[in-house]
C-alpha cells in the first residue's frame, strides 16, 4: 500500500499595508487653480520629459509642493 502524504500549507504572517507609514514624497495641492493645460505647457506639442519639467517649474513657482 502506498502511503499518502498530507500537504500542509505554510502560512507566513504578513504585515498589512494599511499600518505602514507612507514613504517620502511630496504632497501637491492643485485645488483652486484656474490655469489651463495650454497655460502650463504651451500650445506646441511637448515630450513627456519636457512635460514633467514644466509641471515642476509650475509647482515650484506657485509654491504648491510641501513635504
Secondary structure in CASP SS format (residue, H / E / C, confidence):
PFRMAT SS
TARGET T0000
AUTHOR 0000-0000-0000
METHOD secondary structure of the structure
MODEL  1
X C 1.00
X C 1.00
X C 1.00
X C 1.00
X C 1.00
X C 1.00
X C 1.00
X C 1.00
X C 1.00
X C 1.00
X C 1.00
X C 1.00
X C 1.00
X C 1.00
X C 1.00
X C 1.00
X H 1.00
X H 1.00
X H 1.00
X C 1.00
X C 1.00
X C 1.00
X C 1.00
X C 1.00
X C 1.00
X C 1.00
X E 1.00
X E 1.00
X C 1.00
X C 1.00
X C 1.00
X C 1.00
X C 1.00
X C 1.00
X C 1.00
X C 1.00
X H 1.00
X H 1.00
X H 1.00
X H 1.00
X H 1.00
X C 1.00
X C 1.00
X C 1.00
X C 1.00
X C 1.00
X C 1.00
X H 1.00
X H 1.00
X H 1.00
X H 1.00
X H 1.00
X H 1.00
X H 1.00
X H 1.00
X H 1.00
X H 1.00
X H 1.00
X H 1.00
X H 1.00
X H 1.00
X C 1.00
X C 1.00
X C 1.00
X E 1.00
X E 1.00
X C 1.00
END
